[in-house]
Amino acid sequence: MKTEHKMHVLLVEDDMVLADGVARILRGHGMVVDVVTNGDDADRALQSREVSVAVLDIGLPGIDGFEVVRRLRARGSSLPVLLLTARDDVQDRVRGLETGADDYLVKPFAAPELVARLKALVRRSNPRPAELQLGGLQLDPFARRATIDGQIIELSAREWAVLEYLMQHASRVVSKQQIIDAILPWGEEVTLNAVEVYVSRIRAKIAQAGIAIKTIRGFGYMLEPTRPAQE
């Protein structure tokens, strides 16, 4: 089953009325939005969660937006960043771009322009991902399609996310918590037991692929082939 890969936005804005309005706009366009209200929380979130793009106000409590971007780039991250601010000063815009921001939008702004700019940033930063293959199982992340020996298998959105993560870390042990952190939007919750359910369902669906999800007691799971690779 082809499932939609939603854009995941980290919105950093201390004006809660504005933050709520922007979040509703973005969610209305099918995006997943996490909202934080200060620079320190933004810095922590950018270190612990995978997002598609960050929208940062410059004037934030704690460290400002410039410093959040500087630290992000110092860690080697190429995450797209759009600065959203009331400062319509050329010097501020230049400073933001020189610090490492990718784009700049001045308040007040038109909602369609914000949405278009975010989509463009993410599109430019995400070339078509490589297909993943192990045994007879093949995942096409771009098309969100999974096949076994050419036959499409049906996966829910979360089953797809778990299986993709296991494929990306094939032959390595990953914990349930690592899976949760990788597949869920920031702020959502899921139990460890839920991960077990997803893994159980996936095992049944890939039984004929010549691969197995092994349970490593006390550690987590490992995906590995169970039949020799074809010459």
N, C-alpha and C positions, 0 to 999 in steps of 0.2 A: 504494500500500500504506500502510495506517495504521501508523505506528510509535510506540512509547511514548516520551514525553518524560520522562526520568528526572530526579528531583530531585537536584541536585548540592550536597552539604553540605561545608563547610569545618569540620572539627573541630579545635579548638585545646585540647590537653590535655597537660600534662607528665607525668602518670602513665601510662606506656606500657601497663600492664596494663589500666587503666580505658579508655584510648583504644582499645585493641584490642577490648575487649568492646563498647564503644559502637559502634565501626565495624562490627563483625559484626552487631549488632542492626539497624543502619540498612541495611546491604547486604542483610540478609535480607528487608527490606521493599522491595527493588528500587532503593535509592538508590545514587548514586555518592558515595563518601566520600574526601576528601583529609584526611590527618592531619598537622598540624604541632605542634611541642612547645614553642614559645616565642612570646612576643609580637612580637618583631622579625620573625620569619619569617611570622607571621600578618599583620602589617601589610603586608609585601611581597606576600604572596599575594593579599590583598584589593585591591591596586593593579594586579595583573597578570593575574588570572584571573576569569572570570565564573562565579559560583556562585549557587545559589538561596537559600541561607541559611547563616549562620555560627553555630556553637555554641562559645561561649568560656568557658573557666575564668577566674576572676578572678585567682587567684594563679599567675602565670606567670613563668618566668625572663625576664629582659629587661624590656620594658615590660609592665605588667599589663593585664588584660582591660579595665579602665576606660579606659585610655589608648588601647588598640586601637580601642574603640568611639568615643572622642572624635575620633580622627584620621579614622576612617571617615566620621563625620558631617560633620566639617570639610571633607572633600572633596566634600560634597554627595550622598553615596550614601544611598539609602533601603533598602539591603539589609536584610532581616530578620535580627535578631540575638537569639539566646537565650543568656542567661548560665547556665552550669551550674557550680555551686560547692558547697562544703561549708559555706559561711558562711550560717548561718540567722539572720542579724541584719537586723532591719527597716531599719536605717540603710544597710546595704550594698545591700539591695534597692532602696531609694529612690534611692541614689546611682547605681546601675546604670541604672535607668529614666530618671533625669534626665539622665544622660550620653548616652542615646540608644538603649539596649537596648529591645527590644520585649517580651521575656518573661523569666522568671526561674524556674529549676527547681533545687531544693536536693537535693544528694546525701544519702543514697541515694534513688533515684527508681525508679519503675516503668517498664519499657521501653515498654509501650503508651502511657503518658502522654507520654513524650518524643516518640515517633513522631507521636502525635496533635497535639501542640503544634507540631511542625515543619511538618506538613502544613497546619495552620490558618494559620500565619504566612505560608507561601508562597502559599496560596490567597488570602489577603487582599491580598497585595502584587502579585499578578499577575492583573489583569483580563483578560478574553478579548482576545488580541492581534488586531490588524487583519489582514485578508487582504491578500496581496501579489499584484499582477498586473502582467504585462509581456507585450505581444503577446497571444498566445493562451494563455499559461501563467498559471495561478492557483494560489497556495499558500494553504492554510488552516492556519496554525500551530496552532490549537486542536485541530482534528481530525487534524492531521498528514497531510493529503491534498493531492496534487498532481494537477491536471487540465490538459489541453490541449483547448480548445474543448469543455469539458464531459466529456471522456473521461479517466478515471483512468489515471495512469501509475505503474508500479511502481518504487519507489526503495528501496534499502537505507537503513539508519539513517544511515550516514555520507554517502551520496549526498544524502540529504535535507538533512543539516546543511550540506554544502557549497553546495548549490543555494539553501537559505534564506539563507545568508550573502551569496551573490552577489546574490540578489534584494534584500536589504536595502541593498546598496551598488550598485545598478544604475547604469550609466553612469559608475562610478568605478573606477579601477584599484586592485586589491587584490593584495597579494603572497601567495605560497604560505605564507609564515610567518604572515601575518595570518590566513589561513584555518585553519592548524593551531592557532594560539592560540585561535581563536574556537570551534572545534568539539570540541576534545578535553578530557576531564577533566584536571585538574592532575596531573602526574606520569606520564601516559601518553606514549608516543612514537610518532611516525609520520614516515616519510621524505618528503622533497620529491617523490620519484618517485611515492609513493603518492597524493599530491594530483593529480599528472598523470593517474594512472589513473582516479581518481574523476571528474575533469573530462572525460576522454575518454568515459567511460560516460554521463555526464550529457548531453554533446553529442549522442550518438546518440539518447538518449531524448527530447530536446526539439527535435529537428530540424524538426518540423512546426509549431512554436509561433510562428514568425516572430520568433525572437530568436536571438542567437548569443553564445557565450562566446569572445571574442577573446583571443588570446595577445599580450601586449605584451612583446616580448622585453626581458629585462633588468629587468622590473618585476613582471609578474604577469598577471592576467586582468581582463577587463572584460566585463560582461554588458550587452548593448544590443539594442534592437529592430532587425529587419532589414526590417520592413514597416510602412507607415504605420498609425498608430492608427485604429481604426474610428470614424467619425463618430457 
